[in-house]
C-alpha cells in the first residue's frame, strides 16, 4: 500500500460527466493503491474538472475546462498527447494514468503509448470494450496492436459500456 490519496465519489457528485463512471474509477484506484513506490503521477485527460483521481498528481490535456461547480483546477501541462515527444524526461513519473482517453487519439494510440511507456514505470489505461456505440467498438485486437500485452487486465461492466482496465509494469 502506498501513501497516495484519491478523489472520492462525493467530490464527483453532481457533475454529469462522472455519472456512471465510478465503477471503473474505483477499480483503477484499487489497482493504484496496491502499487509500491508511487510518488510522481501524471494523468492524461483528467475530465471537465481538470483534476486527477490521484491527489497532487500532474495533469496533461489539450484544453483547460472552466471551473465546474467550484470544483477542479487547472491542467499542469497543456499538451496534445498525439504530439510526440512529450515534454518530460525518461521515467520522470512512477505512474501514468489515462481513463477513457486513448480511444480519442485518432490514429496515434501507438505513438502516445510509447511516450507513456517512456515517461513512466507503470501505466494504467481504461478503455471501452466492445460498446454498442459505433465509434467505441474496440476490443483486445486493437489493444494488442496499440499497446502490446498488458501485465494485467480487469473488465468492469458499468451497465452501459464495458471497460477494460489495462495495467503495464515497465519498472524492470
C-alpha positions in Angstrom: 0.0 0.0 0.0 1.3 3.4 -0.9 0.7 6.8 0.8 -1.4 8.3 -2.0 -4.8 9.8 -1.5 -7.6 9.7 -4.1 -10.7 11.5 -5.3 -13.9 10.4 -3.7 -17.3 9.7 -5.2 -18.7 12.6 -3.1 -16.3 15.0 -4.8 -17.7 13.9 -8.2 -21.4 14.0 -7.2 -23.5 16.4 -9.3 -21.1 16.5 -12.2 -22.9 14.9 -15.2 -19.7 13.7 -16.9 -18.9 11.4 -14.0 -22.4 9.8 -13.8 -21.9 6.0 -14.1 -18.1 6.3 -14.2 -17.3 5.4 -10.5 -17.4 1.6 -11.3 -14.2 1.8 -13.3 -12.6 4.7 -11.5 -12.8 2.9 -8.2 -11.2 -0.2 -9.7 -8.3 1.9 -11.0 -7.9 3.5 -7.6 -7.8 0.0 -6.0 -5.1 -1.1 -8.5 -3.0 2.1 -7.8 -3.3 1.5 -4.0 -1.5 -1.9 -4.4 1.5 -0.4 -6.2 4.7 0.2 -4.2 6.9 3.3 -4.5 4.4 5.5 -6.3 5.1 9.2 -5.7 5.0 11.1 -9.1 1.8 10.6 -11.1 0.8 12.0 -14.5 -2.9 11.7 -15.6 -3.8 12.4 -19.2 -7.3 13.9 -19.9 -8.5 14.4 -16.3 -12.0 15.3 -17.3 -14.0 18.5 -17.0 -12.7 19.3 -13.5 -9.0 19.2 -14.6 -8.3 17.1 -11.6 -6.6 13.7 -11.4 -8.1 10.8 -9.5 -4.8 10.9 -7.5 -4.5 13.9 -5.2 -1.5 16.1 -6.1 -0.8 14.4 -9.5 0.3 16.3 -12.6 -2.3 16.5 -15.3 -2.0 16.8 -19.1 -4.6 17.6 -21.7 -5.5 19.7 -24.7 -7.7 22.3 -23.0 -8.4 23.7 -19.6 -12.0 23.5 -18.7 -13.6 26.3 -16.7 -14.1 25.6 -13.0 -17.2 23.4 -12.6 -19.4 23.9 -9.6 -16.5 25.3 -7.6 -14.5 22.0 -8.2 -11.4 21.4 -10.1 -8.2 23.1 -11.0 -6.0 23.8 -14.0 -4.0 21.5 -16.1 -0.4 21.2 -15.1 0.6 20.7 -18.8 -1.3 21.9 -21.7 -0.1 19.4 -24.3 -1.7 17.2 -27.0 -0.7 13.6 -26.3 -0.6 12.9 -30.1 2.3 15.3 -30.5 5.4 13.4 -29.6 7.8 13.5 -27.9 6.1 14.7 -24.8 7.9 17.4 -22.8 9.1 15.1 -20.0 12.4 13.3 -19.3 12.5 9.5 -19.4 11.0 7.7 -16.4 10.1 11.1 -14.7 6.9 9.6 -13.4 6.2 6.5 -11.3 2.7 6.2 -12.8 0.8 7.3 -15.9 -3.0 7.1 -16.0 -5.4 7.7 -18.9 -9.1 6.8 -18.3 -11.3 6.7 -21.3 -8.8 8.8 -23.3 -6.8 6.7 -25.8 -9.8 5.9 -27.9 -10.0 9.7 -28.7 -6.4 9.9 -30.1 -7.3 9.4 -33.7 -4.7 7.0 -35.2 -1.9 8.0 -32.7 -2.5 5.5 -29.9 0.7 3.6 -30.5 2.8 6.7 -30.5 1.1 8.1 -27.4 1.5 4.8 -25.6 5.2 4.7 -26.5 5.6 8.1 -24.8 3.6 6.9 -21.7 6.0 3.9 -21.5 9.0 6.2 -21.9 8.0 8.6 -19.1 6.5 6.2 -16.5 7.4 3.0 -14.7 3.7 1.9 -14.5 0.8 2.7 -16.9 -2.9 2.2 -16.3 -5.4 2.8 -19.0 -9.2 2.3 -19.1 -10.8 1.7 -22.5 -14.3 1.0 -23.8 -14.6 -2.7 -24.7 -17.0 -3.8 -27.5 -19.5 -1.0 -26.8 -22.7 -0.6 -28.8 -21.6 2.8 -29.9 -20.2 2.9 -33.4 -17.1 4.9 -32.5 -16.2 2.7 -29.5 -16.3 -0.9 -30.8 -12.8 -1.6 -29.6 -11.6 -4.9 -28.4 -8.5 -6.8 -27.4 -7.2 -6.9 -31.0 -7.0 -3.1 -31.1 -5.3 -3.0 -27.6 -2.7 -5.6 -28.6 -1.9 -3.7 -31.8 -1.6 -0.4 -30.0 0.0 -1.4 -26.6 1.3 -5.0 -26.7 0.5 -7.5 -24.0 -0.5 -5.9 -20.6 0.7 -7.1 -17.3 -2.9 -7.4 -16.1 -6.4 -6.8 -17.4 -9.6 -6.3 -15.5 -13.0 -6.0 -17.0 -15.7 -3.7 -15.5 -19.3 -3.7 -16.6 -21.0 -0.4 -15.7 -24.2 -1.5 -17.4 -23.8 0.7 -20.5 -20.4 0.1 -22.0 -17.9 -2.4 -20.5 -14.5 -1.1 -19.7 -11.1 -2.8 -20.0 -8.6 -1.7 -17.4 -5.1 -2.4 -18.7 -2.1 -2.3 -16.4 1.5 -2.3 -17.6 4.6 -2.6 -15.5 7.8 -1.2 -17.1 9.8 -0.9 -13.9 12.1 -3.8 -14.8 
